[in-house]
Amino acid sequence: MLSQLVYVSNRTNKPSEKEIEDILEACKRNNPDLGITGALLYSDEKFLQLVEGENSTIMGLYDKIKQDKRHENCVMLSYMPIKEKSFPSWHMGSKKIKSDSIDYKTNITPEDKVIFSSLLSGNEADGSKTKEIIQKFFK
Ligand SMILES: Cc1cc2nc3c(=O)[nH]c(=O)nc-3n(C[C@H](O)[C@H](O)[C@H](O)COP(=O)(O)O)c2cc1C
């Protein structure tokens, strides 16, 4: 069964592009074989990642990611079965978001902004809505 998991976490190190590159390297190395796709949004303080793939694989990966010292306080925001992947062509799309606000030109509505801020604060949310908002960052 295909599932999608979204979590938010706090970065522990001084933010650097090298750190992001290293994480994306690991994604490139491992995710294709695992059949995992998704998106990683990050600010100087936070990671917000959506991963999608087979249920059993997702849980194993999340357990591994949670133990990574580059972040802490991983909070699962949503976890649900999906019919198909929404990020099929990326191993792990990534995008920097400006400190914890969305102040650039996406077609994000005021309602989305409220939901997104709430996500960054670690509040659970509707998984489909969360996915839609994350997708908007890549349009
Ligand atoms: C925010 C964040 C997201 C990550 N996402 C992934 C991921 O999607 N896939 C992955 O294999 N590793 C991911 N990692 C890295 C893993 O925690 C781990 O370091 C890596 O999988 C080890 O790879 P290796 O077994 O090939 O050495 C992520 C780490 C962080 C901090």
The ligand as a MOL file (V3000), in Angstrom:
LIG
                    3D

  0  0  0     0  0            999 V3000
M  V30 BEGIN CTAB
M  V30 COUNTS 31 33 0 0 0
M  V30 BEGIN ATOM
M  V30 1 C 15.7890 16.2320 7.1930 0
M  V30 2 C 16.4180 14.9530 6.7250 0
M  V30 3 C 15.8410 14.2460 5.6900 0
M  V30 4 C 16.4030 13.0480 5.2290 0
M  V30 5 N 15.8000 12.3610 4.2160 0
M  V30 6 C 16.3370 11.2030 3.7960 0
M  V30 7 C 15.7130 10.4410 2.7770 0
M  V30 8 O 14.6610 10.8000 2.2210 0
M  V30 9 N 16.3390 9.2950 2.3780 0
M  V30 10 C 17.4910 8.8460 2.9330 0
M  V30 11 O 17.9910 7.8000 2.5330 0
M  V30 12 N 18.1060 9.5550 3.9010 0
M  V30 13 C 17.5520 10.7080 4.3450 0
M  V30 14 N 18.1890 11.4190 5.3460 0
M  V30 15 C 19.4930 10.9430 5.8330 0
M  V30 16 C 19.3750 9.7910 6.8070 0
M  V30 17 O 19.0680 10.2600 8.0940 0
M  V30 18 C 20.7120 9.0140 6.8570 0
M  V30 19 O 21.7650 9.8660 7.2100 0
M  V30 20 C 21.0670 8.3950 5.5220 0
M  V30 21 O 19.9490 7.7170 4.9810 0
M  V30 22 C 22.2320 7.4220 5.6590 0
M  V30 23 O 22.5130 6.9490 4.3800 0
M  V30 24 P 23.4900 5.7200 4.1470 0
M  V30 25 O 22.8800 4.5580 4.9010 0
M  V30 26 O 23.4960 5.5320 2.6760 0
M  V30 27 O 24.8100 6.1450 4.7090 0
M  V30 28 C 17.5980 12.5950 5.8240 0
M  V30 29 C 18.1670 13.3050 6.8710 0
M  V30 30 C 17.6020 14.4740 7.3210 0
M  V30 31 C 18.2420 15.2380 8.4500 0
M  V30 END ATOM
M  V30 BEGIN BOND
M  V30 1 1 1 2
M  V30 2 1 2 3
M  V30 3 2 2 30
M  V30 4 2 3 4
M  V30 5 1 4 5
M  V30 6 1 4 28
M  V30 7 2 5 6
M  V30 8 1 6 7
M  V30 9 1 6 13
M  V30 10 2 7 8
M  V30 11 1 7 9
M  V30 12 1 9 10
M  V30 13 2 10 11
M  V30 14 1 10 12
M  V30 15 2 12 13
M  V30 16 1 13 14
M  V30 17 1 14 15
M  V30 18 1 14 28
M  V30 19 1 15 16
M  V30 20 1 16 17
M  V30 21 1 16 18
M  V30 22 1 18 19
M  V30 23 1 18 20
M  V30 24 1 20 21
M  V30 25 1 20 22
M  V30 26 1 22 23
M  V30 27 1 23 24
M  V30 28 2 24 25
M  V30 29 1 24 26
M  V30 30 1 24 27
M  V30 31 2 28 29
M  V30 32 1 29 30
M  V30 33 1 30 31
M  V30 END BOND
M  V30 END CTAB
M  END
